[in-house]
Amino acid sequence: MVWSVTGNPRIAFVGTGAQGASIGADFALSGLDVTFIEQWPAHVEAMREKGITVNLPARTINAKVPALHFCQVAEIKQPFDLIFLVVKAYDTKWVTQLVAPILAKDGFVIGLQNGMTHLDIASVVGVERTIGAVIEIASNMFVPGITNRQNDQEESWFALGAVDPGQQHRVEDVAKLLRCAGRVEVTSDIKSCKWMKLVVNAAELIPSAILNLPLGEAARQPGFLEVMRQAGYEAMQAALLDGAVIVPIIGLPPITTMIPNDMSIEYLTKF
């Protein structure tokens, strides 16, 4: 390993929309060597001109960061030690293929995404260079150069885990860097953690999207909280069938049962 938290690793954030830009700004303001790589041309130009602005609930921050267009990846000469991938799940594989040539031989691609994207990343750069993640953070972006983040650092949460067990000892070094953006837990079972976040999303996001209502308002609709619970239970059954274990995420306490219908879905969804 040629980098460590005591050194100055070269870091890229690939996909600097609402989530990636807000997390990457924390890295930049912490003095880390960060480059943004982004596919939205107007966003790149806005960041070059004025930096990235992040509107948080109680404050606004601005960070000056080098910003590159996707088309400039081929011009990069010095590889990155860490590449944080923050793109939509369906873009994961081709974007990983795009940046694979600029990843250091002993570097990592960290998929800061919910869902099973670590499998797509590993299929391109190898399991030994892949770290999976679960994230609990909410942001949105409507204009170039400005992101609105609903969770400040103390309310943001991440889990990290190596895909290759032989690389698990290196994950803590990455976690130490990511803690500039929120709470970070290191897990040896990233697959189960990712499944638990899918359970949360199945119970919360999909039903509320069907009603086109905010989560709290959707849960108060007559009978709909039970719909959310059942969606969560069904997702947990799918997780168990895939070999996952019901584990606590988002800083929740340990559980005492592995039977989905014997535990409250509120445990994971925080209703």
C-alpha positions as CSV (number, residue, x, y, z in Angstrom):
1,M,0.0,0.0,0.0
2,V,1.6,3.3,-1.1
3,W,-0.9,5.6,0.6
4,S,-2.3,5.9,4.1
5,V,-4.3,8.4,6.1
6,T,-1.1,9.9,7.3
7,G,0.0,10.6,3.7
8,N,-1.9,12.5,1.0
9,P,-3.7,10.0,-1.3
10,R,-4.9,11.2,-4.6
11,I,-8.7,11.0,-4.5
12,A,-11.3,11.4,-7.3
13,F,-15.1,11.8,-6.9
14,V,-16.7,10.5,-10.1
15,G,-20.2,11.6,-10.4
16,T,-20.5,14.9,-8.5
17,G,-24.2,15.5,-8.6
18,A,-26.2,16.2,-5.4
19,Q,-24.6,13.4,-3.3
20,G,-21.1,13.2,-4.7
21,A,-20.5,17.0,-4.7
22,S,-21.7,17.5,-1.1
23,I,-19.5,14.6,0.2
24,G,-16.6,15.7,-2.0
25,A,-16.8,19.2,-0.7
26,D,-16.2,17.9,2.8
27,F,-13.1,16.2,1.6
28,A,-11.8,19.3,-0.1
29,L,-12.4,21.5,2.9
30,S,-10.6,18.9,5.0
31,G,-7.5,19.6,3.0
32,L,-7.5,16.3,1.0
33,D,-6.3,16.1,-2.6
34,V,-9.6,15.8,-4.4
35,T,-10.6,16.0,-8.1
36,F,-14.1,16.0,-9.3
37,I,-15.0,14.2,-12.5
38,E,-18.4,14.9,-13.9
39,Q,-20.6,14.3,-17.0
40,W,-22.8,17.4,-16.8
41,P,-20.8,20.1,-18.8
42,A,-22.6,23.1,-17.3
43,H,-22.0,21.8,-13.8
44,V,-18.3,21.4,-14.5
45,E,-18.0,24.9,-15.8
46,A,-19.9,26.3,-12.8
47,M,-17.6,24.6,-10.4
48,R,-14.6,25.8,-12.2
49,E,-15.8,29.3,-12.0
50,K,-17.2,29.5,-8.5
51,G,-16.4,26.2,-6.8
52,I,-19.0,23.9,-5.4
53,T,-21.6,25.4,-3.0
54,V,-23.4,23.2,-0.6
55,N,-26.5,24.5,1.2
56,L,-26.9,22.6,4.5
57,P,-29.8,23.0,7.0
58,A,-28.1,25.6,9.1
59,R,-25.1,26.8,7.0
60,T,-23.6,27.1,3.5
61,I,-20.2,26.0,2.5
62,N,-18.1,26.5,-0.6
63,A,-15.1,24.5,-1.8
64,K,-12.8,25.2,-4.7
65,V,-12.1,21.9,-6.5
66,P,-10.4,20.8,-9.7
67,A,-13.3,19.7,-12.0
68,L,-12.9,17.6,-15.1
69,H,-15.3,16.6,-17.8
70,F,-15.8,12.9,-18.4
71,C,-14.2,13.4,-21.8
72,Q,-11.0,14.5,-20.1
73,V,-10.4,11.2,-18.2
74,A,-8.1,10.1,-21.0
75,E,-5.9,13.1,-20.4
76,I,-5.1,12.1,-16.7
77,K,-1.5,10.9,-16.3
78,Q,-1.2,10.3,-12.6
79,P,-3.5,7.5,-11.2
80,F,-5.8,7.9,-8.2
81,D,-5.4,6.0,-5.0
82,L,-9.1,6.2,-4.2
83,I,-12.0,6.7,-6.6
84,F,-15.4,7.3,-5.0
85,L,-18.1,6.4,-7.5
86,V,-21.3,8.3,-6.9
87,V,-23.4,7.7,-10.0
88,K,-26.8,6.0,-10.6
89,A,-26.7,2.3,-10.2
90,Y,-27.4,1.7,-13.9
91,D,-24.4,3.8,-14.8
92,T,-22.0,1.9,-12.5
93,K,-20.4,-0.6,-14.9
94,W,-19.6,1.7,-17.8
95,V,-18.4,4.5,-15.5
96,T,-16.1,2.0,-13.8
97,Q,-14.8,0.9,-17.1
98,L,-14.1,4.6,-17.9
99,V,-12.0,5.2,-14.8
100,A,-10.3,1.8,-14.5
101,P,-7.2,3.0,-16.4
102,I,-6.7,5.8,-13.9
103,L,-6.9,3.7,-10.7
104,A,-3.7,2.9,-9.0
105,K,-2.7,-0.8,-9.0
106,D,-3.3,-1.0,-5.2
107,G,-6.1,1.5,-5.1
108,F,-9.8,1.1,-4.5
109,V,-13.0,2.1,-6.2
110,I,-15.5,2.8,-3.5
111,G,-19.1,2.7,-4.7
112,L,-20.8,5.3,-2.5
113,Q,-24.2,3.9,-3.6
114,N,-27.0,1.8,-2.2
115,G,-27.8,-1.3,-4.1
116,M,-25.6,-4.1,-5.2
117,T,-23.3,-2.0,-7.4
118,H,-20.1,-3.4,-5.7
119,L,-20.6,-6.5,-7.9
120,D,-20.5,-4.4,-11.1
121,I,-17.4,-2.5,-9.9
122,A,-15.6,-5.7,-8.9
123,S,-16.4,-7.2,-12.3
124,V,-14.3,-4.4,-13.9
125,V,-11.4,-3.7,-11.5
126,G,-11.4,-6.9,-9.5
127,V,-12.7,-7.8,-6.0
128,E,-9.3,-6.9,-4.5
129,R,-9.8,-3.2,-5.5
130,T,-13.5,-2.8,-4.7
131,I,-15.1,-1.4,-1.5
132,G,-18.8,-1.5,-1.2
133,A,-20.8,1.1,0.8
134,V,-24.2,1.9,2.2
135,I,-25.1,5.6,2.6
136,E,-27.7,7.5,4.5
137,I,-27.7,11.0,3.2
138,A,-30.3,13.2,1.3
139,S,-29.3,15.8,-1.2
140,N,-30.8,17.4,-4.3
141,M,-29.5,19.6,-7.1
142,F,-31.4,21.9,-9.4
143,V,-28.8,24.2,-10.8
144,P,-25.1,23.7,-11.8
145,G,-22.6,24.3,-9.0
146,I,-25.1,24.2,-6.1
147,T,-26.3,21.2,-4.1
148,N,-28.8,21.2,-1.3
149,R,-28.0,18.7,1.5
150,Q,-30.6,17.8,4.1
151,N,-28.2,16.0,6.4
152,D,-25.2,17.8,8.0
153,Q,-22.2,15.7,8.9
154,E,-23.5,14.5,12.3
155,E,-26.7,13.2,10.6
156,S,-25.0,11.5,7.7
157,W,-24.1,7.8,7.9
158,F,-22.0,5.4,5.9
159,A,-21.0,1.8,6.1
160,L,-17.9,0.4,4.2
161,G,-16.8,-3.1,3.6
162,A,-14.2,-4.8,1.3
163,V,-15.5,-7.2,-1.3
164,D,-12.3,-9.3,-0.9
165,P,-11.9,-10.4,2.7
166,G,-8.2,-10.2,2.2
167,Q,-8.4,-6.4,1.8
168,Q,-10.7,-5.8,4.8
169,H,-7.8,-4.6,7.0
170,R,-7.4,-1.6,4.6
171,V,-11.0,-0.4,4.9
172,E,-10.5,1.5,8.1
173,D,-8.0,3.8,6.4
174,V,-10.7,4.7,3.9
175,A,-13.2,5.1,6.7
176,K,-11.0,7.6,8.5
177,L,-11.0,9.8,5.4
178,L,-14.8,9.5,4.9
179,R,-15.5,10.5,8.5
180,C,-14.9,14.1,7.4
181,A,-18.4,13.8,5.8
182,G,-20.3,11.8,8.5
183,R,-20.4,8.8,10.8
184,V,-18.8,5.7,9.2
185,E,-19.0,2.1,10.3
186,V,-16.7,-0.6,8.9
187,T,-18.4,-3.9,8.3
188,S,-17.2,-7.4,7.3
189,D,-20.6,-8.1,5.7
190,I,-21.3,-5.4,3.2
191,K,-23.7,-7.6,1.3
192,S,-26.1,-7.8,4.3
193,C,-25.8,-4.1,5.0
194,K,-26.7,-3.3,1.4
195,W,-29.7,-5.6,1.6
196,M,-30.9,-3.9,4.8
197,K,-30.8,-0.5,3.1
198,L,-32.8,-2.1,0.2
199,V,-35.3,-3.2,2.8
200,V,-35.6,0.3,4.2
201,N,-36.0,1.7,0.7
202,A,-38.7,-0.9,-0.2
203,A,-40.6,0.0,2.9
204,E,-40.2,3.7,2.7
205,L,-39.4,5.1,-0.7
206,I,-41.4,2.9,-3.1
207,P,-44.8,3.1,-1.3
208,S,-44.5,6.9,-0.7
209,A,-43.5,7.4,-4.3
210,I,-46.6,5.5,-5.4
211,L,-48.7,8.1,-3.5
212,N,-46.4,10.9,-4.6
213,L,-46.3,12.1,-1.0
214,P,-43.5,12.7,1.6
215,L,-42.7,9.7,3.7
216,G,-44.4,10.9,6.9
217,E,-47.5,12.0,5.1
218,A,-47.7,8.7,3.2
219,A,-47.4,6.7,6.4
220,R,-50.4,8.6,7.9
221,Q,-52.7,7.7,5.0
222,P,-55.4,5.2,6.2
223,G,-54.0,1.6,6.0
224,F,-50.8,2.6,4.2
225,L,-48.4,2.1,7.1
226,E,-49.3,-1.6,7.0
227,V,-48.6,-1.6,3.2
228,M,-45.1,-0.2,4.0
229,R,-44.6,-2.8,6.7
230,Q,-45.5,-5.6,4.3
231,A,-43.3,-4.3,1.6
232,G,-40.4,-4.3,4.1
233,Y,-41.2,-7.8,5.3
234,E,-41.2,-9.1,1.7
235,A,-37.9,-7.4,1.0
236,M,-36.4,-9.0,4.2
237,Q,-37.6,-12.4,3.0
238,A,-35.8,-11.8,-0.3
239,A,-32.6,-10.8,1.5
240,L,-32.6,-14.0,3.6
241,L,-33.2,-16.1,0.4
242,D,-30.1,-14.4,-1.1
243,G,-28.0,-15.4,1.9
244,A,-28.0,-12.1,3.7
245,V,-28.3,-11.7,7.5
246,I,-30.6,-9.2,9.2
247,V,-28.1,-6.7,10.7
248,P,-28.5,-3.3,12.2
249,I,-27.6,-0.3,10.0
250,I,-27.7,3.5,10.5
251,G,-26.3,3.2,14.0
252,L,-29.3,1.1,15.3
253,P,-28.7,-1.3,18.2
254,P,-28.2,-5.1,17.6
255,I,-31.3,-7.3,17.0
256,T,-32.3,-10.5,18.7
257,T,-34.2,-12.3,15.9
258,M,-33.6,-13.4,12.4
259,I,-37.3,-13.9,11.6
260,P,-38.6,-10.9,9.7
261,N,-42.2,-11.1,10.9
262,D,-41.1,-11.4,14.5
263,M,-39.4,-8.0,14.4
264,S,-40.8,-4.6,13.9
265,I,-40.1,-3.1,10.5
266,E,-39.9,0.2,12.4
267,Y,-36.5,-1.2,13.6
268,L,-35.0,-0.6,10.2
269,T,-37.2,2.2,8.8
270,K,-37.4,4.5,11.9
271,F,-41.1,5.2,11.5
